[in-house]
Amino acid sequence: MGIVELLQARELAAGDTLVSASGGSYEVTKVSRVGRGIRVQYLTEAGRAGRFTAAPESVIRARRAPGAHAA
């Protein structure tokens, strides 16, 4: 399952899982810089693709991909 952390958008990486306040989860497939923002592409639990753009300092709830981030 993993621990849900509060992260800044700039800390996201492909393989992380976004967690909504209502309990939904969204797998991050790609993260890229767009101007001063961060474009996050994801897949829903049903397999539908989506994306959003956030400020790099914005705070999100996520579970880290196992082994993807060094401590």
Secondary structure, DSSP 8 states (H G I E B T S, - for coil): ---EEEEEGGG--TT-EEE-TTS-EEEEEEEEEETTEEEEEEE-TTS-EEEEEE-TT-EEEEE--TTSS--
